[in-house]
Amino acid sequence: MKREVLAIRHVYFEDLGSLELVLGDRGQLVRYLDVGRARIDAPDPLGTSLMVVLGGPIGAHDEALFPHLTPLLAMLEKRIAAGLPTIGICLGAQLIARALGARVYRAKQKELGWKALTLTDSGRASALRHFEADGRATPVLHWHGDTFDLPDGATRLAFTDACENQAFAWGDHVLGLQCHPEILVDRFESWLVAYSAEVGESPTDVLTLRAEASRHGPGLERAARVMFAEWLDRFD
């Protein structure tokens, strides 16, 4: 298998962030496949060491509007069945849940802002424990209006009061993250500019989100890099 990472990117600024830094430290080449600029099903889903499906503002059931979701789901199903390392972030986690047969649907409330995760016992035994280092929970970024049921056979790792399934594992090779631990502070302004209308319809505002990113972002970056590195260690 190539030491290459395939990242499916829906929006240019919703990238691998801190995960990309970890991969760079390990000498792994990252290849982004940007939706709308290349055929989603062009690469072999079994031909890379890691596949990551990133976030975006569309829904996991929107294939009637965005046909690329159909081959993307097929790629995820094939890769997961083959036992290959796969990560989904936000929309990516919803697509993994759907590929595993779980229901994806509109949440009772949109979750937008910085908030700490509550880890389950399984979460505290996983790489996510680094979000509770030194007895303090690290706030992470949340930006989603949809949610999903826990797939059959999956292990819940984390939740919040607004979202029952914030993180899950399926086997040893699949990690689903509804939240955004990958975010880098110096790239967060793009989120605020691009999604300003969405922020304006929420209980928070741009100034609050920017201030929270400045306050919580550096700690999240440190915790996320350790978390991603530990998760990847099992495949080296």
Stockholm file with secondary structure:
# STOCKHOLM 1.0

chainA/1-236         MKREVLAIRHVYFEDLGSLELVLGDRGQLVRYLDVGRARIDAPDPLGTSLMVVLGGPIGAHDEALFPHLTPLLAMLEKRIAAGLPTIGICLGAQLIARALGARVYRAKQKELGWKALTLTDSGRASALRHFEADGRATPVLHWHGDTFDLPDGATRLAFTDACENQAFAWGDHVLGLQCHPEILVDRFESWLVAYSAEVGESPTDVLTLRAEASRHGPGLERAARVMFAEWLDRFD
#=GR chainA/1-236 SS CEEEEEEEESSTTSCCTHHHHHHHHTTCEEEEEEBTTBCTTSSCTTSEEEEEECCCSSCTTCTTTCTTHHHHHHHHHHHHHTTCCEEEETHHHHHHHHHTTCCEEEEEEEEEEEEECEECHHHHTSGGGGGGGGGCCCEEEEEEEEEECCCTTEEEEEEETTEEEEEEEETTTEEEESSBTTCCGGGHHHHHHHTHHHHHTSSSCHHHHHHHHHHHHHHHHHHHHHHHHHHHHTTC
#=GC SS_cons         CEEEEEEEESSTTSCCTHHHHHHHHTTCEEEEEEBTTBCTTSSCTTSEEEEEECCCSSCTTCTTTCTTHHHHHHHHHHHHHTTCCEEEETHHHHHHHHHTTCCEEEEEEEEEEEEECEECHHHHTSGGGGGGGGGCCCEEEEEEEEEECCCTTEEEEEEETTEEEEEEEETTTEEEESSBTTCCGGGHHHHHHHTHHHHHTSSSCHHHHHHHHHHHHHHHHHHHHHHHHHHHHTTC
//
